[in-house]
Amino acid sequence: MAIAVSGQWTRLRTLGCGASGAVVSLAEEGASGELFAVKSAAAADAALLSREHGIMTGLCSPDVLRCIGGGHHDGSYHLFLEFAPGGSLADEVARNGGCLEERSIGAYTADVLRGLAYIHGQSLVHGDIKSRNIVIGADGRAKIADFGCARTAGSDRPIGGTPAFMAPEVARGEDQGPEADVWALGCTVIEMATGRAPWSNLDNVLAAVHRIGYTDAVPEVPAWLSPEAKDFLAACFARNPRDRRTAAELLEHPFLAFQAGEAKARRWVSPKSTLDAAFWESESDAE
């Protein structure tokens, strides 16, 4: 499926919005009636969205949300994306009462690790891994989305991301390499297990950034997780980035060894019409 920016398509309703000013909507292609997501920004804010389009166009992996078109039209910039009927991983956690079972955590973690291994192999850093930026496709697998903070590994692009998910070296403003995505994945595992971001017990962002960057602290790991899960998180939370394992190496971790069949047991049924689609929409708050 490919969408032409000047083609016949209809915006149906808003799904969410982000700090960059972009609005994400559910849309319908005129000829086929297929549903997709469109991320739109006014001309004044188009540069960031155009950059994200350029990055996503070069990616092709079942573990990364697919870009299906984009460009300038009617005074705005539109980025067309595969519609993920399962919503975000944060939505999935909320649907399950605020935490996921360990087998589900492992299955989604394996999906994200495959996506990260692919992205890092393309010499890219995602820069903002968290449950809100991971979506669930019709096949039940997690897919990495939102490349607004993505950067070429080793570039001098300003550091970005969400403070609670920042690695120590990022909090200090030193570097944001592939290792930082691995730390953020560990934080996302905590989020799946608790329904909260790490450091949520601290009063403000500055306190969290100081603790992450300038102490020996690591995110608190839930006591109920298995020894394998705790060992996996210890590998993600090595404070020295040189001691952190790569995404490809973590795919071989025992924590993920018995998770392979979990995602296959879960399938999302894609909506057949715009009426059905309302059931699947994410209710993400503006970030």
N, C-alpha and C positions, 0 to 999 in steps of 0.2 A: 504494500500500500504506500503510495506517495501522493502528497497533497501539494498542489500549486498554490502559491500565496494569493494569486489573483483569480483562483478558480471559484467554483460554487460550493461554499460551505457556510454553515450557520452556527453561530455561537448560541449555546443553549442556556448555560447558567455558570456562575462562578464557583470554582472549586477551592480557591485559596489565593493568597497573595504573599509577596515576600518583601524584604527590606529594600530591595533595589527598585521598587516601584512597579515591578512586573505583576500582572494579574494572570492567574491560571484558570482557564475555563474548560468546560466540557463542550465539544463541538461535534457537528455531524457533517459528513461529506455528502454533497447534494445528490450525486448520481447513485452511489451505492448505499447510502444511509449508514455507513460505518461510523463508529464513534472514535474520536481521538481527543487528545488534550492540546490546547493551544495556550502558549505563554506569551503575553503581549506586553509591550512597553511603548510609551509615547516616544516621539522622535527624539526628545531631549535626553531620554534614558536608553536609547537604542544601542549604544556602543557596547554595553556589557552583554546585552542579549545577543547581539550579532557575534560577539566573541565566543559566547557559549555555543551558538549555532556552529561556528567554525570548528570548535573542538569536537562536538558530538557527531558532526558529519563524518569525521574520520574514524569513528569507533564502530565496531561490529562484533557484538558478543551477546549471547543469550542472557548474560548476567548484568547487562547495562541497558537502561531504557533506550529504546530506539528513536532516533530522530527521523521524521518522515517529510521534512520540508521546512521552509521558512524564508523570510525576507521582508522587505518594506512593502506596505500596502495601506492606502487610505490614511496616511499620516502616522502610522504606527509600525513597529517591527513585531512580527509574529513568528514564533518558533513552534512548529507542529511536532507533537510527540506521540508515541504509542500510548494508548489509554490503558492504565493498570487498574483493572476492576477491583482488586483487593485493597485499594487505597495505600496509605503509607504503613510502614512497619509500626509506627507509633499508634496508628488506628487499630492495627491487629492486637497490640498489647492492651489497648483500652477495651477492645471487644472481649478480651479474655480476663477481665477483672483487674487489670493493672500489672499482670506478670504472665510470662509464658512458662510452660513446662520445659525442663532441660532438653528434652529431645527436640522440641521445636526450636529452641534457642540454637542448638547445635546445627540443625538443618539450615536455618536462615544464615547463620554465621558462615557455614561452608559456601553458600551462594555468594555472599558478599566477598569472601576471600577469593573466590574464583574471579569475580569481577575486578577486585583490586590487583590480583596477579596479572590479569590482562591489561588493565590500565597502566600499571607500573612497567609492564613490558613495552608499552608504547611511549615510555619516557615521560609519563604524566603523573601528577599528584592530584588527587581529588580535592583535598583541602577542607572538606566540610562533611565528613562521614558522621552521620547520626541517624536515628530512626526516622526522622521526618524527611530525610533525603534518600530513603530506601523505600521502594514501592513493591507491591506484590502483583505479579502478572497473572494472566488467566491460567497459566500452568502451575500456579501455586508457588513459584520460585521468586525469591527476592531479587530485585534488580536495582543497581545503583543509578540514582537520578541526580538532577540539579548540579550542573558543572559550572555554576557561576563563580566559584572560588578556585577552579582548577588552574593549574600552572604547569609549565614544563619543568621537569626535575632539574635543579641546579640554576634556575632562572633567578633574576633579582626582582621579580614581581613582588609587590608588597604582600606581607603575610595576611591571610584572612582566615575565616572560620568562626566557630562558635566557642566562646571562652571555656565553658565547662568540658569541652571535648579536646582542648588543645594539649599537645604533648609539652613536656617541660621546655624543650628547646624552642618551641613556637611561642610559649608564654614569655620567654626571655627575649624574643625577637631575633633569634640567631639564625634559624633555618626552618624550612618546611618541606622536608623531603618525603619519600615514600614511607619512611619509618613513622612519620607523624600520622599517616593514615592508619597504620597498624595500632598505634596507641588509641586513636579515635574509635577504631573497631572494638577494642577492649571496653571503652566507655559505653559503646552501643550495646554490648553484651550485658553490662550492668543495667542499662536502661531496660532491656528486655526482661531482665530478672526481677526488677524492682518497680518499674513504671516511672522511675525518676532519673534525671541526669545525675552524674557524679557531682559531688561537692554541693548538693542541694541543701545541706545543713548550714552552709556558710551564709553570712548576712548579705554580701554583695559581690559583684563581679570582680572588683579589685582585690578583695580578700581571696577569692578563688584563684585568680591569676597569680597572686603572690605565692600562695601555698603550692600551686602546681610548679611554678618556675624556680622558686628559691628555697624550698625545703626538700626533705627526703620523702615526703608523703606520696602515696599512690591511692587511687580510688578504693574505697571500702568494698570488699567482695562479700556478697551474701553468704552466710554460714551454711545454708542448705544446699549449696552447689556441691557437686561431686569433686573428689580429689583431682580427677582429670580436668574438669572445668577450671578449677582453681589454678592448676599448673598452666593451663592455656592462658589464663589471664595474667599470670606472673610473667609469661613470655611477652605478652603485649605491653606490660607495664614496666619493662626494664627502663629505668630513668635515663640511662645513657643510650642514645639512639643506635650506637654501634653494637650494643648488646641485644637489641630487639631482633627477633626473627623476621624474615621477610614473609609476605603473604603466601608465596609459593611454599616456603618451608612449613608454615603453620597449617597448610592443607594436609600435611602428613601427621599432624598431632593426634595422639590417641583420643582426645576429646571428640574429634570429628569422625573417627574410624567407624563408629556404629550408627552414624546419622544419615548415611547415604540414601536409605529408602524412605526417610521421613517425609521429605517434600513431595515425593511421588505419590504418597497416600492422600495428599491434599490437593484439590483442584478447585479453582474458581470458575463459575459458569459465567461467561461473558454475557452482558445484557443484549437482548435481541432488539430492543427499541429504546427510545429516549425515556419512556415511562419506567422501564426496568432499570435504567441507568441510575435513577435517583437513589436506589438502594445501595449502590456501590460507592457513592461519592465520599471522598475524604472531607472531613469537616475541620481541616487544619486552620488554626488561628494564624493571624498575621504575625510574622516573626520580627 
